[in-house]
Amino acid sequence: MSILGFADSVGRDLRYALRGLARRPAFTFAAVLTLALGIGATTAIFSVVYSVLIKPLPYPDADQLVRIRHPAPGIDFDDLSADPTMYLTYRAENRTFASIGLWDEGWATLTERGEPTRVRTLRVTDGTLQALGVQPMVGRWFTEREYGPASDGPEPVILSYAFWQRRFGGDEAVLGRELAMETPSGVFAQPLAGPRRVVGIMPRGFRFLDMTPQPDVIVAVRLDPAQKPVGNFSFEMLARLAPGVTAAEARADLERMLPIWLDSWPVMPQDLANFRITPIALPLKDDLVGSVPSTLGVLMGAIGAVLLIACANIATLMLVRADARRQEFAVRTALGAGRARIARALLVESLCLGAAGGVLGWLLAYIGVEALVAIGPNNLPRLEEIAVYPPVLAFTVAISLASTLVFGSITTLKHAMLIDTPMSGAPRGASASRARSTTRSALVAVQVALALMLVVSAALMVRTFEALRDVDPGFSAPATIQTVHVWIPSGLLSDRAEQYLRLQREILGKIAALPGVASVGFANGVPMDGRTWPNATLSVEAETSAPDKAAPLRRFVFVSPGYFKAMGTRMIAGRDLNWNDIETGRHVIVISENLAREIAGTPEAALGRRIRRPFEDAPWSEVIGVAQSVHQDGLYDEPPRTVYWPVSVPNWQRQDVTFVIRSERAGTASFAAEIRQAIRSVNASLPIAQTRTMREFYADSLARTSFTLVLLVIAGSMALTLGVIGIYGVIAYVVSQRTREIGIRSALGAEPRDLVRAFVLHGLAVSGLGAAIGLLAAMGLARLMSSLLFGVAPTDPAAYAAALTVIIAAAALATYLPARRAASIDPIETLKAE
């Protein structure tokens, strides 16, 4: 046959398939919608996988970017990031980096155009922007001189595109303009206040790694090696590998330079030198996504299982429909149509369904991606980059074709190769019928197995969420706790600590006088707020440690009297701080319960013990209270061992505080407005950066778990629904094919309940086989998702029992309904029809 003849023949098959599908709208609608849901859900999740894990980072030659970290065993957090003196050493001594730089994030106060505004800042050293390789859209990068020791004149800044549009309306005349802006004090950040000159504007779409929120202003960090500060590990380190260099080679180079760093900075504290720091160079993308691949892998597998269930469901529908067309196939065979021609016609019909399902699935994927971005947790890396990209569309086409082959080939093989012709004898017909029945039952068992696997996964996540909600976070009733973050510009006051504290106490009094306020306090931050908390080693009186062993780092929190009451943090032993302690200059502290047990065995025994900070000439402070341990970093993480210092402790930065207000009015717009007004009544120049309730911080800590839970529950629900439809469809078809038999049995005296029991037992037998297979598959998937679980074993009996009960109950319902209809068949009408 010529190519034109073949094309014409396929065209006739296509027209015939479309007419046939149009004549059966119920079947067509069910098949296309089922396939579209499977393809749409799979495409939407793949969009997330592609955007987060596969799509290159938006920087030139992004595979050459590495994040440098310094793990140190024995400390309370994951690793040390980078010290400025490390950067000075690595920049001078390295053999593997094209560029290397430090960065950290913070806030600044912009006093342009009236009311002071808090803006998000990114502080960078020389080499950071060069490593990313993204040039400003307008203007320039900082010069090498602008990274050096402070000089006269305005400090340079670079604006983000979004901030430029939001604050200045996209006016390019802002380039070269001086802005009145103050940044927090910190190592090398000079001057703190004064004019800043805009030297550049970053391009639209520029994002700095996973920083949340993204920076409004980029500030140059001035380095003065003569200051020789050591032990400030608040910076992150970013580097670009030299051409041809691998991450492993870079790590070896870092290990070579570490002794050089230790020798070059002799003021290194002994405790820090004992940390046994081991530098690593991790590819930037791997560092950004962290543990996300395991989460997305589980979700992708779950949604893929839904697609398989959809394909099995459609295959079942098509087998049922093909059974009804046996006479048609026999006639076509008698008229000369070969098996290959009939197989091609069936395959073309499957392709039509696949194409329609793919197009509708593609549209559903767009909607699904928008929904995923809307409900996605803020800590999901590259969340803003998630979209349906061209490779995702190619994926949609591929899974549409693959789905067609899956469900289409089953029908083609079972019917085109086992065609009942008019000459077929009964035995052959009976054999074919049994083969078709076996195939349908197998497909139903597969659906039940996959559905049970997903329902178990969803049940495990529900149990995980319940376990997390049962964890005492260290504060109570978060919905009734309002937090307000306030920054006090240094230009308002001198550097005397008493003035900062006096102003904060005045604000405290104004807020306490508001209607509905039960208690109020302030601290340098609140739990789960995502801020970088200070950590340092401690000296405990009468304790000695091995000289070659590093003292562990402990969390430092600076609090005012009333803070624990406002947070609802229980005092386990002793008492809270009070203003008399601060006014009389008493050296007293409160520590967390887990730290108390570490240093004294019990909270009561820790009272009276004395602690001091080893990095400065600090006096001994007496433990007067033990507070319950608080999950400062989220519910998944263990509570850090914490020392609560009074806000009057020397050398603490008091410009940046968060007020904590307990009130039943928390979270309302009117209450937030009254708090703002109370703060402004003390000083109208105070910028307020953030007003949130603790419930929001608490919800953020559960956001990724909630996201995974929602998607797995959706996948499990879809799987369960499709599985029930598949069981119902098969039993209903069997009933329709056995109408004559049922009528005769009823006429001969068969009880309706016996007929119902027969069909229900058949359905449950098939479902039970699928459930047995599904339990084994669920155990395997549960082990893969063990990193997502909390307080729940991968083999949790309650989760498996609940899932199995739901599946069996759904299967029983799906078989009972058509069985009951079968039992109601009138035998007289059946015999008349015969």
PyMOL commands that set and color helices and strands:
alter all, ss='L'
color gray80, all
select helices_A, chain A and resi 3-23+25-54+62-64+84-93+128-132+145-147+161-168+172-174+225-227+247-264+270-273+284-289+292-324+326-334+339-375+383-385+390-416+426-470+478-480+490-492+497-512+563-567+579-583+593-600+603-606+669-682+694-701+703-737+739-747+752-784+786-788+797-823+827-833
alter helices_A, ss='H'
color red, helices_A
select strands_A, chain A and resi 65-69+97-110+117-124+138-139+155-159+178-182+193-201+217-220+236-241+280-283+481-487+517-523+535-537+539-540+553-559+571-574+588-592+610-612+621-627+642-646+656-663+688-693
alter strands_A, ss='S'
color yellow, strands_A
deselect
rebuild
show_as cartoon
